[in-house]
């Protein structure tokens, strides 16, 4: 077996205890671990984890992420280019991305040491922010991108096109564009549908729409969306996976499409999305 990388969110309670247990487990089986310390994987740095951990690139079997969904989202965005499967151990609250809860950890680590695991490929989205003819930035997202108003209670408008065809002008607090993986995140809270994460599509969900008929729309993963902001001098923000933020101006355009990059999420023989969904939602 190749090396196993462990990327903990050291700011989470019990992360040190969980990492110690993982380390002991694999050391007893002579499986080499690479554990990122606080300096080598700084989640608050603007430098990508791929750059911070560049010496890891060769000879990695998989990456174990110890944290919550936010930790996994950061790892997914930064390390998707490595094409290495990612396994999440949940230290957060109600995580949908983490495959393992701490109480179940040893059983699943045994599966890994025996090679009894596979992975699912999850689609990611690429977002390009345009101001006039100037490209201000490109962003990769696993969950969603959100165009939303700032702290003041003023309605904004987001004009939405799909493949150059006008679809809707949403008035309200904003718009969420989510992947199937992100359908259980902010989109779900805003009334969007739950989608099996292996599907190839986007969900467009308005946030507190100022209309009775605005509902979520599901579009093909091969489609390209263009969102145009009409803020009328109200503060508007673009948010990527709830972690990357950019202040928008009137007439800014956000181009969203499926990324060529995908993230591989580790799964096991007894995994069922629908059983996991029941377990997560019932609490």
C-alpha positions in Angstrom: 0.0 0.0 0.0 1.1 3.5 -0.7 1.3 6.3 1.9 -1.8 7.6 3.6 -2.1 11.4 4.1 -3.9 12.8 7.1 -5.0 16.4 7.1 -6.6 17.4 10.4 -8.3 20.6 11.2 -6.3 21.2 14.4 -8.8 23.9 15.5 -11.5 21.3 16.0 -12.1 19.8 19.4 -10.7 16.3 19.8 -8.7 16.4 16.5 -5.4 15.6 18.3 -7.1 12.6 20.0 -8.5 11.3 16.7 -5.2 11.7 14.9 -3.4 9.8 17.6 -5.8 6.9 17.2 -5.3 6.9 13.5 -1.5 7.0 13.8 -1.4 4.1 16.3 -3.8 2.1 14.1 -1.7 2.3 10.9 1.7 2.2 12.7 0.7 -1.2 14.2 0.2 -2.4 10.6 3.4 -0.9 9.2 1.5 1.5 6.9 3.2 4.8 6.5 1.3 8.0 7.4 2.0 11.6 6.4 0.3 13.8 9.0 0.0 17.5 8.2 0.9 19.7 11.2 -0.5 23.2 11.9 2.3 24.8 9.9 2.2 22.5 6.9 -1.6 22.7 6.4 -2.7 26.2 7.4 -6.4 26.4 6.6 -6.4 30.2 7.1 -3.6 30.8 4.5 -4.4 32.0 1.1 -1.8 29.6 -0.3 -3.5 26.4 -1.6 -3.0 23.1 0.3 -1.5 21.7 -2.9 1.3 24.2 -2.6 1.7 23.8 1.2 1.8 20.0 0.9 3.6 19.7 -2.5 6.1 17.2 -1.2 3.2 14.8 -0.6 2.2 14.6 -4.3 4.1 11.4 -5.1 3.1 8.0 -3.7 -0.3 8.8 -1.9 -2.9 6.1 -1.6 -5.6 8.3 -0.2 -6.1 11.3 2.1 -8.0 11.2 5.4 -9.5 14.5 6.4 -10.2 14.9 10.1 -12.8 17.7 10.6 -16.2 18.9 9.4 -17.7 19.5 6.0 -15.9 22.9 5.8 -12.5 21.2 6.2 -13.4 18.6 3.5 -14.5 21.4 1.1 -11.2 23.2 1.4 -9.3 20.0 0.8 -11.5 19.1 -2.2 -11.0 22.5 -3.9 -7.2 22.6 -3.3 -6.3 19.0 -3.9 -8.7 17.9 -6.6 -5.8 18.3 -9.1 -3.9 15.5 -7.3 -6.6 12.9 -8.3 -6.3 11.2 -4.9 -9.3 9.7 -3.1 -10.5 11.7 0.0 -12.1 10.2 3.1 -13.7 12.4 5.7 -13.9 11.7 9.5 -16.5 13.9 10.9 -15.7 16.2 13.9 -18.3 18.7 13.0 -22.1 18.7 13.6 -24.3 17.2 10.9 -21.8 16.6 8.1 -22.9 15.1 4.8 -19.5 14.9 3.2 -17.7 13.0 5.9 -18.1 9.2 5.4 -17.2 8.2 8.9 -18.3 9.3 12.4 -15.6 9.0 15.1 -17.4 6.2 17.0 -17.2 4.0 13.9 -13.7 4.9 12.9 -11.8 1.8 13.7 -14.0 -0.5 11.6 -13.5 1.7 8.5 -9.8 2.1 9.1 -9.6 -1.7 9.0 -11.4 -1.7 5.6 -8.7 0.8 4.4 -5.8 -1.3 5.6 -7.3 -4.4 3.9 -7.9 -2.4 0.6 -11.7 -2.9 1.0 -12.9 0.4 -0.3 -13.7 2.2 -3.5 -14.5 5.8 -4.4 -17.2 7.9 -6.1 -16.4 10.7 -8.4 -18.2 13.9 -7.6 -18.6 16.7 -10.1 -17.2 20.1 -9.3 -18.1 23.5 -10.7 -15.9 26.3 -12.1 -16.9 29.9 -11.6 -15.5 32.8 -13.6 -16.2 36.4 -12.3 -16.3 39.1 -15.0 -16.4 42.9 -14.6 -16.9 44.2 -18.1 -14.3 42.5 -20.2 -12.0 41.9 -17.3 -11.7 38.5 -15.6 -11.4 39.1 -11.9 -11.0 35.5 -10.8 -11.7 31.8 -11.3 -12.9 29.6 -8.5 -13.5 25.9 -8.1 -16.3 24.7 -5.9 -17.6 21.3 -4.7 -20.8 22.4 -3.0 -22.1 25.7 -4.3 -21.6 29.3 -5.3 -24.0 31.9 -3.8 -24.8 35.4 -5.0 -26.4 37.2 -2.0 -27.1 40.6 -0.5 -25.0 42.1 2.3 -26.2 43.0 5.8 -28.9 45.5 4.8 -32.4 44.3 4.1 -32.7 45.4 0.5 -33.9 43.2 -2.4 -31.4 42.4 -5.1 -32.0 41.1 -8.6 -30.0 38.3 -10.2 -30.6 37.8 -13.9 -30.1 34.2 -14.9 -29.2 32.9 -18.4 -28.7 29.2 -19.3 -26.7 28.6 -22.5 -27.3 32.2 -23.5 -31.1 31.8 -23.1 -32.8 34.1 -20.5 -34.4 32.0 -17.8 -35.4 34.2 -14.9 -34.7 37.4 -13.0 -34.7 36.5 -9.4 -35.7 39.2 -6.9 -35.0 38.5 -3.2 -31.9 37.8 -1.1 -30.0 36.1 -3.9 -29.4 32.8 -5.8 -27.6 29.5 -5.0 -26.1 27.4 -7.7 -25.2 24.0 -6.3 -23.8 20.7 -7.4 -25.5 17.4 -6.4 -23.0 17.2 -3.5 -24.0 20.7 -2.4 -27.8 20.0 -2.6 -27.7 19.0 1.1 -26.1 22.3 2.1 -27.4 25.8 1.8 -29.6 24.9 -1.1 -31.5 22.5 1.1 -32.0 25.2 3.7 -33.4 27.5 1.1 -36.0 24.9 0.0 -34.1 23.1 -2.8 -34.3 19.4 -3.6 -31.9 16.7 -2.3 -30.0 15.1 -5.2 -28.0 11.9 -5.3 -24.3 13.2 -5.3 -23.3 11.0 -8.2 -25.6 12.7 -10.7 -24.5 15.2 -13.3 -26.5 18.4 -12.9 -26.9 21.8 -11.3 -29.6 23.1 -8.9 -30.5 26.8 -9.1 -32.3 27.9 -5.9 -33.5 31.4 -5.1 -33.0 32.7 -1.6 -36.2 34.2 0.0 -37.6 35.0 -3.4 -39.9 38.0 -3.6 -42.4 36.0 -5.6 -44.7 33.1 -4.9 -43.8 31.1 -8.1 -40.0 31.1 -7.9 -38.8 27.6 -7.2 -35.6 25.6 -7.7 -34.7 24.6 -11.2 -32.6 21.6 -12.1 -30.4 21.9 -15.3 -28.1 19.6 -17.1 -24.5 19.4 -16.0 -23.3 20.2 -19.5 -25.1 23.6 -19.4 -23.4 26.9 -18.8 -25.0 29.6 -16.6 -24.5 33.3 -16.6 -25.7 35.3 -13.6 -25.8 39.1 -13.9 -26.1 41.3 -10.7 -28.5 44.2 -10.4 -27.7 45.4 -6.9 -28.9 49.1 -7.1 -26.1 50.2 -4.9 -26.8 47.5 -2.3 -23.8 45.4 -1.1 -23.8 42.0 -2.9 -21.3 39.2 -2.3 -20.2 36.1 -4.3 -19.4 33.2 -1.9 -17.7 30.0 -3.0 -18.4 26.9 -0.8 -19.1 29.3 2.0 -15.4 30.0 2.4 -14.2 32.3 -0.5 -15.9 35.7 -0.7 -15.8 38.5 -3.3 -17.7 41.8 -3.2 -19.7 42.4 -6.4 -20.8 45.5 -8.3 -23.7 46.3 -10.6 -23.5 44.5 -13.9 -20.9 42.0 -12.7 -21.3 38.6 -14.5 -20.7 35.2 -12.9 -20.2 32.4 -15.4 -20.8 28.9 -14.0 -20.1 25.6 -15.6 -19.0 22.0 -14.8 -15.3 21.8 -14.0 -13.1 19.3 -15.8 -11.7 18.4 -12.3 -13.6 15.9 -10.1 -13.0 14.9 -6.5 -12.9 11.2 -5.6 -14.7 10.5 -2.3 -13.9 7.2 -0.6 -16.8 4.9 0.0 -17.2 1.3 1.3 -19.2 -1.8 0.3 -22.0 -1.1 2.8 -22.4 2.6 1.8 -25.9 3.8 0.8 -26.6 7.5 0.1 -30.2 7.0 1.0 -29.5 5.3 4.3 -27.0 8.0 5.2 -29.5 10.6 4.3 -32.1 9.1 6.7 -29.5 8.9 9.5 -28.4 12.5 9.0 -31.9 14.0 8.7 -33.6 12.1 11.4 -31.6 13.9 14.1 
